[in-house]
């Protein structure tokens, strides 16, 4: 088998517990069975990851994330061990345990990136998440930024809230110190229904509106930067002759396998957290073995998994969102429902 080499910067999204303070209506996680990793195995697993990074001589980062790692009793010990081994740490969490003491600890450890979630402007947001959550996230943004910890608000876009994306961006840009804003598309799994998916024309129209508001905020010299993680941004820029990247460079496309894997609460390894396909379990083999011998990874490597995009000029730098299609069709052989290419 041809050796598979990851790209220079590799990220691992690590879910150490599924404990959460919220039960959001569009969430794709099943909380019916509380799960958390065995702490006694964690240091050996980190060593496993480090061996993988050294094997390929690549840079590393680990995201400690969902649902709220602060609820894991020995969370700080995990971070300490990671930092001791020179892993770069970023955090995707709730706001609930962002006390002054914990923020001071983050600052002391040089953890300078923290992602929070807002889904709507205040009234709609609190229908879906919980009462007071909007105000509390805004307060958390201020506390983080005042301590030189960059905050990012991530939004899950669906039919429920697509009309509030632009008002929310404007509100956050003008009323908070938020550093970055981005969004992901809702993935239809568990509680998230297929009926809340936006159409391809609605999605393209949203991207165009975001570009307009971005220019407006730049002219006002607002601090907020709009990230553009969704790969269909590349299609929009390509259509307007503004995509200034090498179309053969796969580092720009969907990260799964090429520069990203996920480990969830039971040690299963997934290509993506929103793609519920187990490719191995990290307690059974080294990450090197998993990476080199997984049949799913091999299929991606040989373009035998994501087939729809094979004739597209953007196949390397986009690769759409496999999780969205898997959620809709339980296979990868149809066009991304939000891709508008002909």
C-alpha positions as CSV (number, residue, x, y, z in Angstrom):
1,X,0.0,0.0,0.0
2,X,1.3,3.4,-0.9
3,X,2.3,5.4,2.2
4,X,-0.1,8.1,3.2
5,X,1.5,11.3,4.4
6,X,-0.5,13.9,6.3
7,X,0.0,17.6,5.6
8,X,2.4,19.6,7.6
9,X,-0.1,21.0,10.1
10,X,-2.3,18.3,11.6
11,X,-5.1,18.8,14.0
12,X,-6.8,16.4,16.3
13,X,-10.3,17.1,17.7
14,X,-10.5,15.4,21.0
15,X,-13.8,14.9,22.8
16,X,-13.0,13.8,26.3
17,X,-16.6,13.8,27.6
18,X,-20.1,14.1,26.3
19,X,-21.2,15.9,29.4
20,X,-22.9,19.2,28.6
21,X,-24.9,21.9,30.4
22,X,-27.2,22.4,27.4
23,X,-29.5,20.3,25.3
24,X,-29.8,22.4,22.1
25,X,-32.6,21.5,19.7
26,X,-30.3,21.1,16.7
27,X,-27.5,19.2,18.4
28,X,-26.1,16.1,16.7
29,X,-24.9,14.3,19.8
30,X,-26.8,11.7,21.7
31,X,-26.5,12.5,25.4
32,X,-28.6,9.5,26.5
33,X,-25.5,7.6,27.6
34,X,-23.0,9.7,29.6
35,X,-19.5,8.8,28.5
36,X,-16.0,10.1,29.5
37,X,-12.5,8.9,28.8
38,X,-10.6,6.8,31.3
39,X,-8.0,9.2,32.7
40,X,-5.5,6.4,33.3
41,X,-5.2,5.9,29.5
42,X,-5.0,9.5,28.5
43,X,-1.3,10.1,29.0
44,X,-0.5,6.9,27.0
45,X,-2.8,8.1,24.2
46,X,-1.1,11.5,24.1
47,X,2.2,9.6,23.7
48,X,0.5,7.7,20.9
49,X,-0.4,11.0,19.1
50,X,3.1,12.4,19.6
51,X,4.6,9.3,18.0
52,X,2.4,9.8,15.0
53,X,3.5,13.4,14.7
54,X,7.1,12.5,14.9
55,X,6.8,9.7,12.4
56,X,5.7,12.2,9.7
57,X,7.7,15.2,11.1
58,X,4.6,17.4,11.1
59,X,3.4,20.3,13.2
60,X,0.7,19.6,15.7
61,X,-2.4,21.0,17.4
62,X,-5.1,19.4,19.5
63,X,-8.6,20.8,20.1
64,X,-10.1,19.9,23.4
65,X,-13.8,20.2,22.7
66,X,-17.4,19.2,23.2
67,X,-19.3,19.2,25.1
68,X,-17.7,20.9,27.9
69,X,-14.3,19.6,28.9
70,X,-14.4,21.7,32.1
71,X,-16.9,19.1,33.3
72,X,-14.3,16.4,33.1
73,X,-12.8,16.1,36.7
74,X,-9.1,16.0,35.6
75,X,-9.3,18.2,32.5
76,X,-6.5,20.5,33.6
77,X,-4.3,17.5,34.1
78,X,-4.9,16.5,30.5
79,X,-4.0,20.0,29.2
80,X,-0.9,20.2,31.5
81,X,0.3,16.9,30.0
82,X,-0.3,18.1,26.5
83,X,1.5,21.3,27.0
84,X,4.4,19.5,28.7
85,X,4.8,17.6,25.4
86,X,4.7,20.7,23.3
87,X,1.2,20.2,21.9
88,X,-0.5,23.4,20.8
89,X,-3.9,23.5,22.5
90,X,-7.1,25.3,21.4
91,X,-10.5,25.0,23.0
92,X,-14.1,24.7,21.8
93,X,-16.4,25.0,24.8
94,X,-19.4,26.4,26.5
95,X,-19.2,29.6,28.6
96,X,-20.5,28.2,31.9
97,X,-17.2,27.5,33.6
98,X,-15.3,30.5,32.3
99,X,-14.8,31.9,35.8
100,X,-12.1,34.6,36.4
101,X,-10.0,31.8,38.0
102,X,-10.3,29.5,35.0
103,X,-9.6,32.4,32.5
104,X,-6.5,33.3,34.5
105,X,-5.4,29.7,34.2
106,X,-5.9,29.7,30.5
107,X,-3.9,32.9,30.2
108,X,-1.1,31.5,32.4
109,X,-0.9,28.4,30.1
110,X,-0.7,30.6,27.0
111,X,-3.9,29.1,25.6
112,X,-5.0,31.9,23.3
113,X,-7.9,30.6,21.3
114,X,-11.4,29.8,22.6
115,X,-14.5,29.1,20.5
116,X,-18.0,29.7,21.7
117,X,-21.4,29.3,20.0
118,X,-24.2,31.7,19.2
119,X,-27.0,30.7,16.8
120,X,-29.3,33.7,16.6
121,X,-29.9,37.1,18.0
122,X,-30.9,37.0,21.6
123,X,-34.6,36.0,21.5
124,X,-34.3,33.2,18.9
125,X,-31.0,32.0,20.4
126,X,-32.5,31.5,23.8
127,X,-35.4,29.5,22.3
128,X,-32.9,26.9,21.0
129,X,-30.2,27.0,23.7
130,X,-31.4,28.3,27.1
131,X,-32.5,31.4,28.9
132,X,-29.7,34.0,29.4
133,X,-27.2,32.1,27.3
134,X,-26.9,34.9,24.7
135,X,-26.0,37.5,27.3
136,X,-23.6,35.1,29.1
137,X,-21.7,34.3,25.9
138,X,-21.3,38.0,25.2
139,X,-19.9,38.5,28.7
140,X,-17.6,35.5,28.1
141,X,-16.3,37.1,24.9
142,X,-15.4,40.3,26.8
143,X,-13.6,38.4,29.6
144,X,-11.6,36.4,27.1
145,X,-10.6,39.3,24.9
146,X,-9.7,41.4,28.0
147,X,-7.2,38.7,28.9
148,X,-5.7,38.5,25.4
149,X,-7.5,35.2,24.6
150,X,-8.9,35.4,21.1
151,X,-12.6,34.4,20.9
152,X,-14.4,33.0,17.9
153,X,-18.2,32.7,17.7
154,X,-19.3,29.7,15.6
155,X,-22.9,29.5,14.2
156,X,-24.7,26.5,12.9
157,X,-26.7,27.7,9.8
158,X,-30.1,26.2,9.0
159,X,-33.5,27.3,7.8
160,X,-34.2,28.4,11.3
161,X,-31.6,31.1,11.4
162,X,-30.2,31.8,7.9
163,X,-31.9,35.3,8.0
164,X,-30.2,36.2,11.2
165,X,-26.6,35.5,10.1
166,X,-26.0,39.1,8.8
167,X,-27.7,40.8,11.8
168,X,-25.7,38.7,14.2
169,X,-22.4,39.5,12.5
170,X,-23.2,43.2,12.6
171,X,-24.3,43.0,16.3
172,X,-21.1,41.2,17.3
173,X,-18.8,43.4,15.3
174,X,-20.3,46.6,16.8
175,X,-21.1,45.6,20.3
176,X,-18.3,43.2,21.4
177,X,-14.6,42.7,21.1
178,X,-15.0,39.4,19.3
179,X,-12.0,38.5,17.1
180,X,-13.5,36.1,14.7
181,X,-16.8,34.8,13.4
182,X,-17.6,31.7,11.3
183,X,-20.3,29.2,10.7
184,X,-20.9,25.6,9.8
185,X,-23.8,24.0,8.0
186,X,-26.2,22.0,10.0
187,X,-25.7,18.2,9.6
188,X,-28.9,16.2,9.7
189,X,-28.2,13.6,12.4
190,X,-29.8,12.7,15.7
191,X,-32.1,15.7,16.6
192,X,-31.2,17.8,13.5
193,X,-33.9,17.2,10.9
194,X,-33.4,17.1,7.1
195,X,-36.2,19.7,6.9
196,X,-34.0,22.5,8.3
197,X,-31.4,22.2,5.6
198,X,-31.0,25.3,3.4
199,X,-31.1,25.0,-0.4
200,X,-28.0,25.6,-2.6
201,X,-29.4,28.9,-3.9
202,X,-30.1,30.1,-0.3
203,X,-26.6,29.1,0.7
204,X,-24.9,30.9,-2.2
205,X,-27.0,34.0,-1.5
206,X,-25.9,33.9,2.1
207,X,-22.2,33.9,1.1
208,X,-22.7,36.9,-1.2
209,X,-24.4,38.8,1.6
210,X,-21.6,38.0,4.0
211,X,-19.1,39.4,1.5
212,X,-21.1,42.6,1.4
213,X,-21.3,43.0,5.2
214,X,-17.6,42.1,5.4
215,X,-16.7,45.1,3.2
216,X,-19.0,47.3,5.2
217,X,-17.4,46.4,8.5
218,X,-13.9,46.9,7.1
219,X,-14.9,50.4,6.1
220,X,-16.0,51.0,9.7
221,X,-12.6,49.6,10.9
222,X,-14.3,46.9,13.0
223,X,-12.0,44.4,14.7
224,X,-14.1,41.4,13.8
225,X,-12.7,39.1,11.1
226,X,-14.9,36.7,9.2
227,X,-13.4,33.3,8.7
228,X,-14.4,31.3,5.7
229,X,-14.0,27.7,6.6
230,X,-16.8,26.2,4.5
231,X,-15.3,24.8,1.3
232,X,-18.0,26.2,-0.9
233,X,-16.5,29.6,-0.4
234,X,-13.9,28.4,-2.9
235,X,-16.5,27.8,-5.5
236,X,-17.8,31.4,-5.0
237,X,-14.4,32.9,-5.3
238,X,-13.5,30.7,-8.3
239,X,-16.6,31.8,-10.2
240,X,-15.5,35.4,-9.6
241,X,-11.9,34.8,-10.6
242,X,-10.7,35.5,-7.1
243,X,-9.5,32.1,-6.0
244,X,-5.7,32.6,-5.8
245,X,-4.7,29.2,-4.7
246,X,-3.1,26.1,-6.3
247,X,-6.0,24.0,-7.5
248,X,-3.8,20.8,-7.1
249,X,-3.1,21.5,-3.4
250,X,-5.3,19.2,-1.3
251,X,-4.4,21.0,1.9
252,X,-7.2,23.5,1.0
253,X,-10.0,21.0,0.8
254,X,-12.0,19.1,3.4
255,X,-9.6,18.3,6.2
256,X,-10.7,14.8,7.0
257,X,-7.8,12.4,6.7
258,X,-5.5,15.0,5.0
259,X,-5.0,17.1,8.1
260,X,-7.6,16.1,10.7
261,X,-9.0,13.2,12.7
262,X,-11.3,13.1,15.6
263,X,-11.2,11.0,18.8
264,X,-14.5,10.7,20.7
265,X,-15.4,9.8,24.3
266,X,-15.1,6.1,23.8
267,X,-11.7,6.3,22.0
268,X,-13.2,5.6,18.6
269,X,-11.4,7.4,15.8
270,X,-13.7,9.3,13.3
271,X,-12.7,11.1,10.1
272,X,-14.9,13.9,11.3
273,X,-17.1,14.4,14.4
274,X,-20.1,15.0,12.2
275,X,-19.4,11.9,10.2
276,X,-20.4,9.0,12.5
277,X,-18.3,6.3,10.8
278,X,-15.8,4.6,13.1
279,X,-12.6,3.9,11.3
280,X,-10.7,2.3,14.3
281,X,-10.3,2.6,18.1
282,X,-7.2,4.3,19.4
283,X,-6.9,1.9,22.3
284,X,-6.5,-1.0,20.0
285,X,-3.7,0.2,17.7
286,X,-1.2,3.0,17.3
287,X,-2.4,6.1,15.4
288,X,0.3,5.3,12.8
289,X,-1.3,1.9,12.2
290,X,-4.8,3.5,12.0
291,X,-3.7,6.1,9.6
292,X,-1.8,3.8,7.3
293,X,-4.2,0.8,7.4
294,X,-7.8,2.2,7.6
295,X,-9.8,1.2,4.6
296,X,-11.8,4.4,4.7
297,X,-8.6,6.5,4.7
298,X,-7.3,4.4,1.8
299,X,-10.5,5.1,-0.2
300,X,-10.2,8.8,0.3
301,X,-6.5,8.6,-0.6
302,X,-7.4,6.9,-3.9
303,X,-10.5,9.0,-4.6
304,X,-12.7,5.9,-4.2
305,X,-14.9,7.5,-1.5
306,X,-15.9,11.0,-2.5
307,X,-16.8,10.2,-6.2
308,X,-19.2,13.0,-7.1
309,X,-16.4,15.6,-7.3
310,X,-14.0,13.7,-9.6
311,X,-14.7,15.8,-12.7
312,X,-14.8,19.1,-10.9
313,X,-11.8,21.5,-11.3
314,X,-12.1,22.2,-7.5
315,X,-12.0,18.6,-6.4
316,X,-8.7,19.0,-4.5
317,X,-9.3,22.3,-2.9
318,X,-13.0,21.8,-2.0
319,X,-14.3,18.2,-1.6
320,X,-17.6,19.7,-0.4
321,X,-18.9,18.5,3.0
322,X,-19.1,14.6,3.2
323,X,-20.8,14.8,6.6
324,X,-23.8,16.7,5.1
325,X,-24.3,14.2,2.4
326,X,-23.8,11.2,4.7
327,X,-26.5,12.7,7.0
328,X,-28.9,13.1,4.1
329,X,-28.3,10.0,2.1
330,X,-26.1,7.7,4.2
331,X,-23.6,7.5,1.2
332,X,-21.2,9.9,-0.6
333,X,-22.4,9.4,-4.2
334,X,-24.6,12.4,-4.6
335,X,-23.7,16.0,-5.0
336,X,-23.5,18.2,-1.9
337,X,-27.0,19.4,-1.4
338,X,-25.8,23.0,-1.0
339,X,-23.3,23.0,-3.9
340,X,-24.7,25.1,-6.8
341,X,-22.2,24.0,-9.5
342,X,-23.8,22.8,-12.7
